[in-house]
Amino acid sequence: MNVPAARPRPPQAAPGGSLWLGFGLGWLVLVAGYIAVGMILYGLDSTSTNPPDALIALMVALPWIAMIGLMVGFTVRGKPRVALGMLVALGSMVGLVLLLVAACFGLFAVSGMH
């Protein structure tokens, strides 16, 4: 009697979501959000009326609010790894800003702070 060999099952997706999906989504939300905010503010600024400062502050905060809302949403839906990936993306952005600021201070220090 010839019994066929059992086929190996394909690897299952992580039940908590993908960490890399969260990382990419975090960067995408902030980059695309700030591109959209920049275009809207540019359009408002090109009109004859200047937008109020409160509107500008709200527009600048919207991508961050969206990212935090998505993190909470993914956690509530049972995808904590996606939310963790977005938190890792946030940490990588903070690290990038710190490195860029340190590089600027290094350039100033080399040039005699002029």
Residue pairs with C-beta under 8 A, 6 or more apart in sequence:
14 81
15 78
16 78
16 79
16 80
16 81
16 82
17 74
17 79
17 80
17 81
17 82
17 83
17 85
18 81
18 82
18 85
19 81
19 82
19 84
19 85
19 88
20 85
21 82
21 85
22 74
22 81
22 82
22 83
22 84
22 85
22 86
22 87
22 88
22 89
23 85
23 86
23 88
23 89
23 92
24 85
24 89
25 70
25 82
25 85
25 86
25 89
26 67
26 85
26 86
26 87
26 88
26 89
26 90
27 89
27 93
29 63
29 66
29 67
29 70
29 86
30 63
30 64
30 67
30 89
30 93
33 62
33 63
33 66
33 67
34 63
37 59
37 60
37 62
37 63
40 59
41 51
41 56
41 59
44 50
44 51
44 55
45 51
67 86
67 90
70 83
70 86
71 83
71 86
71 87
72 83
74 80
74 82
74 83
74 86
75 83
108 114
